Amino acid sequence: MAIVHTVVFRLIHEPGSDAETEFLDTAQSTLTSIPGVEHFTISRQVSPKSELTWLFSMVFADQSVYEAYNAHPAHVGFVEGRWVPEVAEFQEYDFEAALAERQP
């Protein structure tokens, strides 16, 4: 069953800064280069109800593909080299479809 992996976060960088843009560009190029990553998106929070300002979302075909992504050297390197030092706060959510599609 497909897994939708999401992470919402706030960077240490000033909004609109070159450092913010560079982090997001590097994340996109690095994470989308990993086999099995599908439908990668970066979204900006527009509601004042949360201090978490960014969302990464991606889809994996199944649990084994997701586990391979987590262990992939490019992912591990990004987390250790960029994520840990540059992300101030985050929440991670992983979803599977709860109900089968209903046929009319």
C-alpha positions as CSV (number, residue, x, y, z in Angstrom):
1,M,0.0,0.0,0.0
2,A,1.3,3.5,-0.9
3,I,2.7,5.7,1.8
4,V,2.4,9.5,1.7
5,H,5.3,10.9,3.7
6,T,5.0,14.5,4.9
7,V,7.1,16.7,7.0
8,V,6.1,20.2,8.1
9,F,8.9,22.4,9.4
10,R,10.4,25.8,10.1
11,L,13.9,26.8,9.1
12,I,16.4,28.9,11.0
13,H,16.8,31.1,8.0
14,E,14.9,34.4,7.4
15,P,11.9,34.0,5.2
16,G,12.7,34.9,1.6
17,S,16.5,34.8,2.2
18,D,19.0,33.3,-0.2
19,A,19.8,30.6,2.5
20,E,16.1,29.6,2.6
21,T,15.9,29.3,-1.2
22,E,19.2,27.4,-1.3
23,F,18.0,24.9,1.3
24,L,14.7,24.2,-0.5
25,D,16.5,23.9,-3.9
26,T,19.0,21.5,-2.4
27,A,16.3,19.5,-0.7
28,Q,14.4,19.1,-4.0
29,S,17.4,18.1,-6.1
30,T,18.7,15.7,-3.5
31,L,15.5,14.0,-2.3
32,T,14.0,13.6,-5.8
33,S,17.3,11.9,-7.0
34,I,16.6,9.0,-4.6
35,P,14.9,6.0,-6.2
36,G,11.2,5.5,-5.3
37,V,10.4,9.1,-4.5
38,E,7.2,10.0,-6.4
39,H,5.1,13.2,-6.5
40,F,7.6,15.3,-4.4
41,T,6.2,18.7,-3.6
42,I,7.3,21.7,-1.5
43,S,4.5,23.9,-0.2
44,R,4.5,27.1,1.8
45,Q,2.2,27.5,4.8
46,V,-0.3,30.4,4.3
47,S,-2.2,30.1,7.6
48,P,-1.2,32.2,10.6
49,K,-2.4,29.2,12.8
50,S,1.0,27.4,12.6
51,E,4.6,28.5,13.0
52,L,5.7,25.6,10.8
53,T,6.1,27.3,7.4
54,W,7.1,24.6,4.9
55,L,5.8,21.2,3.8
56,F,7.6,18.4,2.0
57,S,5.3,15.7,0.6
58,M,6.2,12.6,-1.3
59,V,4.7,9.2,-2.1
60,F,6.3,5.8,-1.9
61,A,4.9,2.7,-3.5
62,D,5.1,0.7,-0.3
63,Q,6.8,0.3,3.1
64,S,9.9,-1.3,1.6
65,V,10.5,1.6,-0.8
66,Y,10.0,4.0,2.1
67,E,12.5,2.1,4.2
68,A,15.0,2.1,1.3
69,Y,14.6,5.9,1.0
70,N,15.3,6.4,4.7
71,A,18.5,4.4,4.5
72,H,19.7,5.8,1.2
73,P,23.0,7.7,1.6
74,A,21.7,10.8,-0.1
75,H,18.8,11.0,2.4
76,V,21.1,10.3,5.4
77,G,23.6,12.9,4.2
78,F,20.9,15.5,3.6
79,V,19.5,14.9,7.1
80,E,22.8,15.0,8.8
81,G,24.4,17.8,6.8
82,R,21.4,20.1,6.1
83,W,18.3,19.2,8.0
84,V,19.7,18.9,11.5
85,P,21.6,22.2,11.5
86,E,19.0,24.2,9.5
87,V,15.6,23.1,10.7
88,A,14.4,24.8,13.9
89,E,11.2,22.7,14.4
90,F,9.3,20.0,12.6
91,Q,6.6,17.4,12.6
92,E,6.6,14.3,10.5
93,Y,3.5,12.4,9.3
94,D,3.2,9.2,7.2
95,F,-0.2,8.2,5.8
96,E,-1.7,5.1,4.2
97,A,-5.2,5.2,2.7
98,A,-7.7,4.2,5.3
99,L,-10.7,3.3,3.1
100,A,-10.7,1.7,-0.3
101,E,-12.0,3.8,-3.1
102,R,-15.7,3.5,-3.3
103,Q,-17.2,2.4,-6.6
104,P,-20.5,4.1,-7.7
